[in-house]
Amino acid sequence: MRVRQNIKAAGQNKRSETPAFAGQQNSVKAEFVMLPRKESEDRLMKELKIAPKAVFLLAAFLFVAPAWGRSHNNSLFKYVAGTEAMPKGCEGQLEVTESALVFQCGEQSLTAPYKAITEMDFMPRVSRKIRKMKLPWKIKPSSSHGKHEGFFTVLYSEKGQRRAIILKVRTDTMRPYMAEIDLKTGRPIKTRED
């Protein structure tokens, strides 16, 4: 407990803080007053407890918000297998246009019209069913497994022939595409949860 003590001695007014149990002298007139805690101090204590949480939430928002607004065009997909003549490992962009999926890699592009798409899946590895298909593979799919990446497979028909495009992509990059592709094609993308 802290108290305020006014001391009047030798014609001087002195003010000091002393413990409540200090002894008193005859020439000293002591006045003990309890100082109440101010509401502002209580508010400050509450704010200091809330401040770390607010800083954490603000930091999380600043790092996560740019990911929500990220353009699909900056996301890289890697061509790993398919029936099309394109270099293995060619990195590019996937565009979801009004009429087709377009994979653009350098000067080359692959187009799969929505009306021609028969099946799509996104899995941690290319399914056994697709690996065993009798297609004119230019690059055969492997059974490799991606830890943070998956394989987006698009099967479609062109001029009476079945075609396949298999792209390797990070799971967090693919998520925004899935809903948009579902809407445009009218076909769901099979995932491992299906």
matplotlib code that plots the C-alpha trace (Angstrom):
import matplotlib.pyplot as plt

x = [0.0, 1.4, 0.3, 0.9, 2.3, 2.4, 5.1, 5.2, 8.5, 10.5, 8.2, 8.7, 6.1, 7.7, 5.9, 7.1, 5.8, 6.5, 5.2, 2.1, 3.9, 6.6, 6.8, 5.6, 7.4, 5.8, 6.6, 5.3, 1.7, 1.0, -1.9, -2.5, -4.6, -5.2, -4.7, -7.5, -6.6, -7.7, -10.0, -7.4, -4.9, -7.4, -8.1, -4.3, -3.8, -6.6, -5.1, -1.7, -3.2, -5.0, -2.1, -0.1, -3.2, -3.9, -0.4, -0.5, -3.8, -2.5, 0.7, -1.3, -3.6, -0.7, 0.9, -2.2, -4.2, -1.8, -2.3, -6.1, -5.6, -2.9, -3.5, -3.8, -1.5, 1.5, 1.1, 3.4, 2.3, 4.8, 4.1, 5.2, 3.3, 0.8, 0.0, 1.1, 4.6, 5.9, 9.2, 9.0, 9.2, 8.2, 6.8, 4.0, 0.7, -2.8, -5.5, -9.2, -10.8, -14.4, -14.2, -11.1, -8.3, -5.1, -1.6, 0.9, 4.6, 7.0, 6.0, 4.0, 0.4, -2.0, -5.7, -8.4, -11.9, -14.4, -16.8, -14.1, -13.0, -14.1, -12.4, -10.3, -8.6, -6.2, -4.4, -1.0, 0.0, -1.3, -3.9, -3.1, -6.1, -4.6, -1.1, -2.4, -4.5, -3.6, -2.9, -0.3, 1.9, 4.7, 5.8, 4.5, 3.3, 5.2, 3.9, 5.9, 4.3, 4.4, 4.4, 3.1, 2.3, -0.3, -1.0, -3.8, -4.8, -7.1, -8.4, -10.2, -11.0, -9.7, -10.4, -11.7, -8.5, -8.2, -5.7, -4.1, -2.3, -0.8, 0.5, 2.3, 1.3, 1.4, -1.8, -2.3, -1.9, -4.5, -7.3, -8.5, -8.6, -10.7, -13.9, -13.5, -12.9, -15.9, -18.1, -16.8, -16.8, -19.8, -17.8, -16.3, -12.5, -12.0, -9.8, -8.6, -11.5, -14.0]
y = [0.0, 3.4, 6.6, 10.2, 12.2, 15.9, 17.2, 20.7, 21.4, 24.6, 26.6, 24.4, 22.3, 19.0, 16.1, 12.5, 9.0, 6.8, 3.4, 3.6, 2.1, 4.8, 6.5, 10.1, 12.9, 15.7, 18.5, 16.6, 16.6, 13.5, 13.0, 9.5, 9.1, 5.9, 6.5, 4.7, 2.9, 4.9, 3.5, 4.5, 2.2, -0.7, 0.0, 0.1, -3.3, -4.8, -3.3, -4.6, -8.1, -7.7, -6.0, -9.2, -10.9, -7.9, -7.8, -11.5, -11.1, -8.1, -9.9, -13.0, -10.9, -9.1, -12.3, -14.2, -11.5, -11.3, -15.0, -14.5, -11.8, -13.6, -13.9, -17.4, -16.3, -16.2, -19.8, -22.3, -25.7, -28.3, -30.6, -34.0, -36.4, -36.6, -37.3, -33.9, -33.0, -30.7, -30.9, -32.8, -30.5, -27.4, -24.9, -22.6, -21.1, -22.6, -20.3, -20.9, -19.2, -19.1, -22.1, -24.1, -24.9, -23.5, -24.5, -22.0, -23.0, -20.6, -20.4, -23.6, -24.1, -27.0, -26.4, -28.7, -27.5, -27.9, -29.8, -32.3, -33.0, -36.5, -36.7, -34.6, -35.5, -34.0, -36.5, -36.9, -39.3, -40.2, -42.8, -46.4, -46.4, -43.5, -44.9, -48.2, -46.5, -47.4, -43.8, -42.5, -41.2, -38.8, -38.9, -41.8, -40.9, -42.2, -43.4, -40.7, -39.1, -35.4, -34.3, -30.8, -31.2, -33.1, -34.1, -32.5, -34.8, -33.8, -36.4, -35.2, -36.2, -34.5, -35.6, -39.0, -39.7, -39.7, -37.2, -36.5, -33.7, -34.3, -31.2, -31.2, -28.3, -27.3, -28.2, -24.7, -23.3, -25.7, -25.1, -21.8, -23.3, -26.3, -24.4, -22.3, -25.3, -27.1, -24.2, -23.8, -27.5, -28.7, -31.7, -32.2, -32.8, -36.1, -35.9, -38.5, -37.6, -38.8]
z = [0.0, -1.0, 0.7, 0.1, 3.0, 3.2, 5.5, 6.8, 8.6, 9.0, 6.8, 3.7, 2.0, 1.1, -0.6, -0.5, -0.6, 2.3, 3.6, 5.7, 8.7, 9.0, 12.4, 12.9, 14.6, 16.8, 14.4, 11.4, 10.5, 8.5, 6.2, 4.9, 1.8, -0.1, -3.9, -5.8, -8.9, -11.9, -14.5, -17.1, -15.4, -15.6, -19.2, -19.9, -18.3, -20.4, -23.5, -22.7, -22.5, -25.8, -27.7, -28.4, -29.9, -32.0, -33.3, -34.2, -36.0, -37.9, -38.9, -40.0, -42.1, -43.8, -44.8, -45.8, -47.6, -50.6, -51.1, -51.5, -54.1, -56.0, -59.7, -61.2, -64.0, -61.7, -60.6, -62.2, -63.5, -64.8, -67.7, -66.5, -68.9, -71.7, -75.3, -76.5, -77.9, -75.2, -73.3, -70.0, -67.0, -69.0, -66.5, -67.5, -66.7, -66.8, -68.1, -67.5, -70.5, -71.6, -73.8, -72.8, -70.5, -71.9, -70.7, -71.9, -71.6, -73.4, -77.0, -76.9, -75.7, -75.1, -75.4, -74.0, -74.9, -72.1, -74.4, -75.2, -71.6, -70.4, -67.1, -64.7, -61.4, -58.9, -56.7, -54.9, -57.7, -61.1, -60.7, -61.7, -64.1, -66.1, -66.1, -67.6, -70.3, -73.9, -75.1, -77.6, -74.8, -75.7, -72.1, -69.9, -66.4, -63.5, -60.1, -58.2, -55.2, -54.3, -50.7, -51.2, -54.9, -56.8, -60.4, -62.3, -65.1, -67.9, -70.3, -73.5, -77.0, -80.1, -83.7, -82.4, -80.3, -76.5, -75.3, -71.9, -70.2, -66.8, -64.9, -61.5, -59.3, -55.6, -53.8, -52.5, -56.0, -57.4, -54.9, -56.4, -59.9, -58.9, -58.2, -61.3, -63.6, -62.0, -62.9, -66.5, -67.4, -65.5, -64.4, -61.0, -60.6, -58.8, -55.8, -53.3, -51.1, -53.8]

ax = plt.figure().add_subplot(projection="3d")
ax.plot(x, y, z, "-o")
ax.set_aspect("equal")
plt.show()
